[in-house]
Amino acid sequence: MQIDDLRRLIALAGHERVTDAAAALRLSQPTVSRLLARAEHTLGTRLFERDARGVHPNPHGELMLAAAREIVERYDRLRRDLGDLLDPDSGTVRLGFLNSMSTSVVPPLLRDFRRAAPRVRVTLRQAPSHELLQDLATGTAELAIMGPRPTGPHGWIALQRQRLVLAVAPGHRLAGRKRVRLPEYADEELVTVPTGFGFRALVDELYAAEGLLPRVSFESEDLATVEGLAGAGLGVALLPEPQAGVSTVVVPLGAAAQRVVGLTWRTDRVAAAPAARFLEFVRDAVR
């Protein structure tokens, strides 16, 4: 049976007469009678009792009607919710972002988008890069702010270039330096994020470019924690400049040491209208 069939059976129970129900539904009486017969055949039981006063649901019919009302209500709610999600003026954008973007890139971007589209709702999820890519693949998120740029079927809009710095504890032997090269601290223990994180891949690439491997002392998924551990003298840390300098001394690295943060999305599917609107807003802002 179709959703419209369930609606008609509910109407039939409300009017109790086939003729009245047919008039309300703007259908012929035979059409409504055939609908009832088809429903009873499909469900394998009599649903309505017929007498001189009309048709009345029996216990089987009451059970069917309760289920029909629930199905119709859930279907109507689904249509409303989908409409809310897909409306470019009042729908919902599902945005993921790196934890380290929570105080730098994300707040001003959302503030400006709210001014441009005040009725569009943005749901947020903070996660590491590999989880954000999984969210994009499954559709849990439609857009993600991350770095570095992912491979595969992903669009990309660069939002910010963040210089990488060496973060050391106050009093560290390199704390007073104006610039430092990686071989000069290669023997130091390193505090960093775990393997599998996008930022860890960037750190490993910097070491590999010098033919070196990092000596990792501690790992944390949170860059603020990484900086705190480095500030406590438990190792040095490579960090994006915006995430360093609270509990550590910042020492500049070479110009090539940087992280590019951007907005990414899947290019192998069509974006919903609210997500497309957010994407276009970011494109215009970058221009």
C-alpha positions as CSV (number, residue, x, y, z in Angstrom):
1,M,0.0,0.0,0.0
2,Q,1.0,3.6,-0.7
3,I,1.0,6.5,1.8
4,D,-2.0,7.9,0.0
5,D,-3.8,4.6,0.5
6,L,-3.3,4.8,4.2
7,R,-4.6,8.4,4.3
8,R,-7.7,7.2,2.5
9,L,-8.3,4.4,4.9
10,I,-7.9,6.8,7.8
11,A,-10.5,9.1,6.1
12,L,-12.8,6.2,5.6
13,A,-12.7,5.3,9.3
14,G,-13.4,9.0,10.2
15,H,-16.5,9.3,7.9
16,E,-17.8,5.8,8.4
17,R,-19.6,5.8,5.1
18,V,-18.0,5.0,1.8
19,T,-20.1,7.7,0.0
20,D,-19.0,10.4,2.5
21,A,-15.4,9.3,2.4
22,A,-15.4,9.2,-1.4
23,A,-16.9,12.8,-1.5
24,A,-14.3,14.1,1.0
25,L,-11.5,12.4,-1.0
26,R,-12.9,13.5,-4.3
27,L,-12.9,9.9,-5.5
28,S,-15.7,7.7,-6.8
29,Q,-17.5,5.3,-4.4
30,P,-16.3,2.2,-6.3
31,T,-12.7,3.5,-6.1
32,V,-12.9,3.7,-2.3
33,S,-14.6,0.3,-2.1
34,R,-11.8,-1.3,-4.2
35,L,-9.2,0.4,-2.0
36,L,-10.7,-1.2,1.1
37,A,-11.0,-4.6,-0.6
38,R,-7.3,-4.4,-1.7
39,A,-6.1,-3.4,1.8
40,E,-7.9,-6.4,3.3
41,H,-6.5,-8.7,0.7
42,T,-3.0,-7.4,1.2
43,L,-3.1,-7.7,5.0
44,G,-5.0,-11.0,4.9
45,T,-7.9,-10.1,7.2
46,R,-11.1,-8.2,7.3
47,L,-10.6,-4.7,8.6
48,F,-14.0,-3.0,8.5
49,E,-17.5,-4.4,9.2
50,R,-20.3,-3.4,6.9
51,D,-23.9,-2.8,8.1
52,A,-26.8,-0.4,7.4
53,R,-25.1,2.4,9.2
54,G,-21.9,2.2,7.0
55,V,-18.5,0.7,7.6
56,H,-16.8,0.5,11.0
57,P,-13.2,-0.7,11.9
58,N,-13.1,-4.0,13.8
59,P,-10.2,-4.8,16.2
60,H,-8.0,-5.7,13.2
61,G,-8.9,-2.5,11.6
62,E,-8.2,-0.5,14.7
63,L,-4.7,-2.0,14.8
64,M,-4.2,-1.2,11.2
65,L,-5.4,2.4,11.6
66,A,-3.1,3.0,14.6
67,A,-0.2,1.9,12.5
68,A,-1.4,3.9,9.5
69,R,-1.6,7.1,11.5
70,E,1.9,6.5,12.9
71,I,3.3,5.8,9.4
72,V,1.6,8.9,7.9
73,E,2.7,11.1,10.7
74,R,6.3,9.9,10.5
75,Y,6.3,10.3,6.7
76,D,4.9,13.9,7.0
77,R,7.5,14.7,9.6
78,L,10.2,13.3,7.3
79,R,9.0,15.6,4.5
80,R,9.0,18.6,6.8
81,D,12.4,17.8,8.2
82,L,13.9,17.2,4.7
83,G,12.3,20.5,3.6
84,D,14.0,22.2,6.5
85,L,17.3,20.6,5.7
86,L,17.2,21.3,2.0
87,D,15.8,24.9,2.0
88,P,18.7,27.2,1.0
89,D,17.2,30.0,3.1
90,S,16.3,28.0,6.3
91,G,17.9,24.6,5.9
92,T,20.8,23.0,7.7
93,V,24.5,22.8,6.9
94,R,26.5,20.0,8.4
95,L,30.1,21.3,9.0
96,G,33.0,19.5,10.5
97,F,36.3,21.1,11.5
98,L,39.6,20.4,13.2
99,N,39.8,21.0,17.0
100,S,42.6,23.5,16.3
101,M,40.2,25.6,14.2
102,S,37.7,26.2,17.0
103,T,39.2,29.6,18.0
104,S,40.7,30.9,14.8
105,V,39.1,30.1,11.4
106,V,35.7,28.8,12.4
107,P,34.1,31.6,14.6
108,P,34.6,34.5,12.3
109,L,33.5,32.5,9.3
110,L,30.3,31.4,11.0
111,R,29.7,35.0,12.2
112,D,29.9,36.3,8.7
113,F,27.8,33.5,7.3
114,R,25.1,34.1,9.9
115,R,24.9,37.8,8.8
116,A,24.5,36.7,5.2
117,A,22.0,33.8,5.9
118,P,20.5,34.3,9.4
119,R,17.9,31.6,9.0
120,V,20.3,28.8,7.9
121,R,21.3,26.5,10.8
122,V,24.9,25.1,10.9
123,T,25.5,22.0,12.9
124,L,29.1,21.5,14.0
125,R,31.4,18.6,14.7
126,Q,35.0,18.8,15.9
127,A,37.2,15.9,14.9
128,P,40.7,15.0,13.6
129,S,41.3,15.0,9.8
130,H,40.8,11.2,9.3
131,E,37.5,11.3,11.0
132,L,36.3,14.3,9.1
133,L,37.2,12.5,5.8
134,Q,35.1,9.6,7.0
135,D,32.2,11.9,7.8
136,L,32.4,13.4,4.3
137,A,32.5,9.9,2.8
138,T,29.4,8.7,4.7
139,G,27.5,12.0,4.4
140,T,27.5,12.7,8.2
141,A,29.2,16.0,7.2
142,E,28.8,17.9,4.0
143,L,31.7,20.3,4.4
144,A,34.9,20.2,6.5
145,I,37.6,22.7,7.5
146,M,40.9,20.9,7.7
147,G,44.4,20.7,6.6
148,P,46.4,19.6,4.7
149,R,44.4,19.3,1.5
150,P,42.9,15.7,1.1
151,T,43.5,13.6,-1.9
152,G,40.7,11.9,-3.9
153,P,37.3,13.3,-4.9
154,H,37.5,16.4,-2.8
155,G,37.1,20.1,-3.7
156,W,39.3,22.6,-1.9
157,I,39.2,26.3,-1.0
158,A,42.3,27.5,0.9
159,L,41.3,29.7,3.8
160,Q,44.4,30.3,5.8
161,R,48.2,29.7,5.7
162,Q,49.6,29.1,9.1
163,R,53.3,29.3,9.7
164,L,54.7,26.5,11.7
165,V,56.9,27.3,14.7
166,L,59.0,25.4,17.3
167,A,57.4,25.6,20.7
168,V,59.8,25.2,23.6
169,A,59.6,25.6,27.4
170,P,60.9,28.9,28.9
171,G,64.6,28.5,29.6
172,H,65.1,25.9,26.8
173,R,68.5,26.2,25.1
174,L,66.7,27.4,21.9
175,A,64.3,29.8,23.5
176,G,66.3,32.9,22.6
177,R,66.8,32.0,19.0
178,K,65.4,34.2,16.2
179,R,65.2,31.2,13.8
180,V,66.1,27.5,14.0
181,R,66.5,24.7,11.5
182,L,65.2,21.2,12.0
183,P,68.6,19.5,12.4
184,E,69.3,21.7,15.4
185,Y,66.5,20.2,17.4
186,A,66.3,16.7,15.7
187,D,67.8,15.1,18.9
188,E,65.1,16.7,21.1
189,E,62.2,14.6,22.2
190,L,59.0,15.7,20.3
191,V,55.5,16.2,21.6
192,T,53.0,15.8,18.8
193,V,49.7,14.4,17.7
194,P,49.2,10.6,17.0
195,T,50.0,8.9,13.7
196,G,47.0,9.1,11.4
197,F,46.3,12.8,12.0
198,G,46.7,15.2,9.1
199,F,49.0,17.4,11.2
200,R,51.2,14.4,12.2
201,A,51.7,13.6,8.5
202,L,52.9,17.2,8.0
203,V,55.4,16.9,10.9
204,D,56.6,13.6,9.6
205,E,57.1,15.0,6.1
206,L,59.3,17.8,7.5
207,Y,61.5,15.4,9.3
208,A,61.6,13.0,6.3
209,A,62.7,15.9,4.1
210,E,65.9,16.1,6.3
211,G,66.3,12.4,6.3
212,L,65.3,12.2,10.0
213,L,62.8,10.5,12.2
214,P,61.1,12.3,15.1
215,R,61.9,11.0,18.7
216,V,58.3,11.2,20.1
217,S,58.0,11.5,23.8
218,F,54.2,12.1,24.2
219,E,51.2,12.2,21.8
220,S,47.9,14.0,22.2
221,E,45.0,14.5,19.9
222,D,44.6,18.1,21.2
223,L,47.2,20.8,20.0
224,A,46.6,22.8,23.2
225,T,47.6,19.8,25.2
226,V,50.7,19.3,23.0
227,E,51.7,22.9,23.7
228,G,51.1,22.4,27.4
229,L,53.3,19.4,27.6
230,A,56.1,21.2,25.6
231,G,55.7,24.1,28.0
232,A,56.3,21.8,30.9
233,G,59.6,20.7,29.4
234,L,58.4,17.2,28.3
235,G,59.7,17.8,24.8
236,V,59.6,20.4,22.0
237,A,56.6,20.7,19.7
238,L,56.0,21.8,16.1
239,L,52.8,23.8,16.1
240,P,50.8,26.2,13.8
241,E,51.7,29.7,15.1
242,P,48.1,30.5,16.2
243,Q,48.2,27.5,18.6
244,A,51.6,28.3,20.2
245,G,52.9,30.9,22.7
246,V,50.5,30.4,25.6
247,S,52.8,28.3,27.8
248,T,55.8,28.0,25.5
249,V,58.3,30.3,23.8
250,V,57.9,30.4,20.0
251,V,60.9,30.0,17.8
252,P,60.4,30.7,14.0
253,L,61.2,28.0,11.5
254,G,61.9,28.3,7.7
255,A,59.4,29.9,5.4
256,A,58.5,26.5,3.9
257,A,57.2,25.1,7.2
258,Q,53.5,25.9,7.0
259,R,50.1,24.4,7.2
260,V,47.4,25.3,4.7
261,V,43.8,25.1,6.1
262,G,40.9,25.0,3.8
263,L,37.3,24.1,3.2
264,T,36.8,20.7,1.6
265,W,33.8,18.7,0.3
266,R,33.1,15.6,-1.8
267,T,32.9,16.3,-5.6
268,D,31.4,13.0,-6.4
269,R,27.9,14.0,-5.2
270,V,25.6,17.0,-5.5
271,A,25.6,19.2,-2.4
272,A,22.3,20.0,-0.8
273,A,21.1,23.6,-1.3
274,P,22.1,25.0,2.2
275,A,25.6,23.4,1.8
276,A,25.9,24.8,-1.7
277,R,24.9,28.2,-0.4
278,F,27.6,28.0,2.4
279,L,30.2,26.9,-0.2
280,E,29.4,29.8,-2.5
281,F,29.5,32.2,0.4
282,V,33.1,31.0,1.2
283,R,34.1,31.3,-2.4
284,D,32.9,34.9,-2.5
285,A,34.6,35.7,0.8
286,V,37.9,34.3,-0.4
287,R,37.7,36.2,-3.7
